[in-house]
Amino acid sequence: MHLRGVVLPDGEPRDLWVVNGRVRTRPVPGAQTVVDGGFLVPGLVDAHCHVGLGPQGGVELPEAVEQAVTDRDAGTLLIRDCGSPIDTTPLQERLDLPRIIRAGRHIARPKRYLPHIGVEIESDLPTAVAEQAAYGDGWVKLVGDWIDRGVGDLAPLWTDEELAQAIKVAHDAGAKVTAHVFGEDALPGLINAGIDCIEHGTGLTDDTISLMAARGTALVPTLINIETFPGIADRAAKYPAYANHMRALHARVSTTVASAIEAGVPVYAGTDAGGGIQHGRIVDEIAALHRVGMSAADAIGAASWNAREWLGFPSLTEGAAADIVVYDEDPRENLDVLRSPRMIMLRGRIH
């Protein structure tokens, strides 16, 4: 097949050919032109997604397939799955579904995370990390903080020493580590231990932002998930300190993420779909990143070419997978264009 249009991010009119699911940049005789005009964007990325997770915990595989199809039809062709209670490897064999990079299961302490989702351990975090590193696709997901009912507020789950040992185990196994973190207190230990990414990060301060920027630690702020914080607080009247903390984190999230962007922290788009967030909302997250200070082009890049590079997947270059979303207008001029793709091509197949 042959496609002609303005290719992002460089913004230049180009011709691309697709052979056996791969991009070719040199003419291929006899290719059928399937796109002539418009804007060609490397397939969108949801860098924090939970395929296989529903409001009540794990779902059956057919429902997980439906979740992945919903994401695909919104233009998401690459998913970093940040923890799932079910084995989604069968979905990775499906050529019609987005590519999924699995992080295995969340690692938490007993009664310190949502029930029926993660692996709960009392001790020996390094061993649990080694097991999930072997089970996943190069990522491990920790629960960095959660409400401690004895304290009545958010509190870290792990000591600094446990984190340093566990993250080293992951890195030695060739895996990266990310962590769910809402509050402030867990962040220094995680960042100093060499964690690769922070999810949510609503408790970031000037000091921890500077530390992340210096270390190159990524942030996936899941802004559309943070919109649920007031509702969480309203249901937590039994723990007033926690409820007030969640409201405060929500109130300053725009400033927090804007400061991280300004400081040079690598920021990527993730919806936290699964559970309380519907799948297929990547464009909402892109728009949210733009509202807190990213340029439209950078917000798209956080869910496309920049996110792909971070996760080890090239964009529309010679030999890259033909994962392409085509739009009639320039999405950098109007992000709402992203809601109406003209064509979605995944692995060289048109959907």
N, C-alpha and C positions, 0 to 999 in steps of 0.2 A: 504494500500500500504506500501511497504518497500523500504527504500533508504539506500544505503551504500556508504560512501565517507568521505573525509576530511571535517570536519565541521569548518567553521570560525565563530568567531575569534580565538578559542583556537587552531585550526590547528591539531587536533587529529582525526584519523580515527574513525568513529562511525557509528552505525546503528540507523536509525530513522524509526518509523512507523507512518502512518497517518490514523486516524480513524475519520470519520465525520468531516473532515476539520481541525482536531487538531493534534498536534505533540504528539506522545507517545514515551517514551524512553525505554519501556520494550517490549519484544517480543510479537507480536500478531500472534497467530497461523493462518496459512492459508493466510497470507498477500502475495500479488503479488509483486515481486521485480521489480520496475520500474527504479531504478538507481543502478548501481553497479560500483563504481569508479567515480573519479572526485572530484570536490570541491563544497560543499554545502554552499551557502551564504544566510543569512536572506534577504528577499525581499528588494530591494533597495528603498530608500526614496528620494523624491524630496521635500525639506523643504521650497521651495518658488516657487509656481506654480500657474497658473491662469487658471483653467479649466472653460470654458465658456466665455473667453475673446479672441477677435480677434483684428486685426489691426484697425478696425473701431468701436470697442466697443463690446458690448455683442453679442453673437452668439445664434442661435437656439439650442435647446437641441440635435438634431441629430449631429450637428457639435461638440458640447461639448463631446458627446460620442466618436466621432472619435479622439478627442484630448486625451481622457483618454485611449483609446485603443493603441494609438501611444506610450504613456508613458509606459503602461503595457508591450508592446512588446519589450521595451528597458530594461525591468527588474524592472521598478519602480512599486512597489506594494502598496506603502503608499505615499499619497500626503498631505502636509500641504498647502491648498489653501489659498494664501495670498491676498484674496479679489477678488470677482467676481461680475460683474454687473447683473448676472442672478442667479436664484434659482437653484442650482445644487443638491438639496436633492433627486430628482428622481434617480440620478446616484448612490447615496449611497445604493439604494435598489437592484442594479444590482450585482449579484454574479460574473460576468465576468469582472468587472471593478475594478481598484485599490481602496483601501479604501481612502476616502477623509475626511480630517479634515478641515472644513470650518471656515473662519474668517469673514464671512459676507461681507459687502461692505467697501471699503476704506472710511475713514472720512477725509474730506478736507474742506477748505474754498472756497467760490466761486472764480472761475478763478485762483485757485492755485493748479490745478492738471490737468491731462488729462481729456478732456470733456467726459460726458456720462458714467462714470465709477463709481465714488464714490457718497456718500451722502455729499452734500455740505451744510455747516451751517455757519451762521454769528457768532453765540455765543452758549453758553450752551453746551460745549463739554462733560461734565459728562453725560447729558441726552442722547446725541447721542451714547456715549460709552455704556451706559446701554442697549439701544435698540439693538445695534449690538452684545453685549454679549449674549443677549437673543436669537438673531437670528442665531448666529454662533454655533460652536462646541467647545467652550472653548478658542477661540482666537479673538482678536479685532485688526484691522489694521488701524493705523493712518498714515496720510501723515505728516511727521515731518518737511520737508522743500521742497521748490520748488522755481522756479524763481519768484521773486517779480518784476514786470515790472516797478514799480515806483522806485525801487532801482537799477534795472538792473543786478541783480545777485541773487544767491540762498539766501534765508532768511527763518527763522523759521516761522511756521504758528501759534504757540500757545505760550502763556506766561508760565513761570515756574509754576505759581499758577494754571493755567488751567490744566496743565499736571498732577500735583500732585493730584488734586481733581479727575480727570478723571481716572487715573490709580488706585487710591484707590477704586473708584466705580467698576471698572472691577474686581479687586482682591476680593472685598467683594462679588461679584457675582460668584466667582469661575473661572473667566476667566483670561487669560494672555493677554498681550498687546505687539504688535510689531509695528515698525514704519519704513517707507521709509525715509532714510536720505542719501543725497549725500554729503553735505557740513559739515563744522566744527561747525557752530554756534548753531545748534539745539541740538547737542549731549549732552552737560552738563546738560541741563534742563531735557531731556528725561531720562538720566541715573540716575540722582539724584532723579527723581520722582519715580524710582523703575521699570522702564520698563523692560520687560523680554527678549526682543530680539531687535536687530538692523538689518535692512535689508540694504544691500549694504555697508554702513559704510566707504565710500571712504574718508571722511573727518576726520577720526580718527587721533588723535595725541598721543604722548606719555602719556600725562595726561589723556585723555579720555580712552585710552587703559588700563591704570593702574586702572582707576575707574571701568571699565567693569570687569576686572579680579578680583578686590576685591569684587564686588557685585555678580559675577557669571552670568553677563548678557551675553547672547548668541549673536553670530554674524553669519549671513548668507550672505556672501559677493557677491554672484551671479556674479562670475568673468566673465562668458561668456556674461553677460549683460553689464558689464563695457567696454567690447570691442567696444560697440556702441558709447561711449562718443565722440570720434573724429568726427564721423558723425553728432551727435547732435550739437557739437560746430560749425561745418561747416554751419549748417542751421540756426545758431543764430547770423549772422553777425550784426543784428540790436542791439544786446546786447553784445558788445565786452568784458566787464568785465566777464559776465557769460560764454561766449565762452572760454575765456582764463582760467577761473576757472575750467571748465569741462576738458579741455586738461591737466591742471596740476594735477587734481585728477586722471585722467587716467594714467598719466606718472608715478605716484608714488604708484599705487595700489598694485603692487607686494610687495614692501617694507612695505606698511601699513598692509597688511594681514599677511605677515611673522612676523611682530612685534607683532601682536595680538596673533598669534599662539604661539610664543616664550614666551609671557607673561602669557599664560595659559587661555586665553579667550576661552570658548567653541565655536568651529566653526563647522558649518554644511553645507552640500551641497544643494544648491538650484539653479535652472536654470533661474527663472523668465520667464518660458515659458508662452506664451499667448501674444498677441500684437505683438511685434517685434521679439520675440525669438521663434523658432520652438519648439514644444513638442518633447519628446524623446531624449533629449540631456544630460541626467544625466551623462553619461560617460565622456562627454566633460568637465563637471564641476568637476568631480573627478580628471581628468587629470590636470585641471587648478590648483586645490588645491595642487596637488603633485608638480607642477612646482614652486609654491611660497613657498614651504618648508615643507609641510606635508610628512611624510613617505607614501609609497604606502599603507601600511596597515591602517594607520590612515585616509588617504583620502577615502579609501573604507568604513571604519567605520563611517566617517562623512556622508556617504550616505547609511548606513546600520545599523549595530548593535548599534552604539552610538546614531545615530539619532532616532532610534526606542526607545531606553531607554529614551531619552529626551522627546519624544512625548507620552510616556506611553504605548508603545507596546513592549512586550517581544520578544526576538529572538527565536532561535530554542531550547526551553526548554519544559519540560513536560507541556502539556495543552495549549501551545501557538498556535496561528493560523498557519496553514501550508502554510506560504508564503515563498517560497524557490526558489532561482535561482541556477541552476547547471551549472558549467563550466568544460570543459575538462581539463584545466590546471589551475595552481595556479595564480589567478589574482594579488596576491601580488608581484609576480615576473615579471609580464607583464600586465599592466593595459589594454592594447588593448584586452586582453582576454575577458574583460567585454562586448565587442561589439558583442560577438558571444556566447550567452548562449545556452547550449545544451537543457535545459528544463526550463520552467517557470511554477511554481505551485502556484496558488493563491487560498486561502481558500480550499486547498486540491484538486483543480481541475487543470488538466494539460492543458496548452495552447500552 
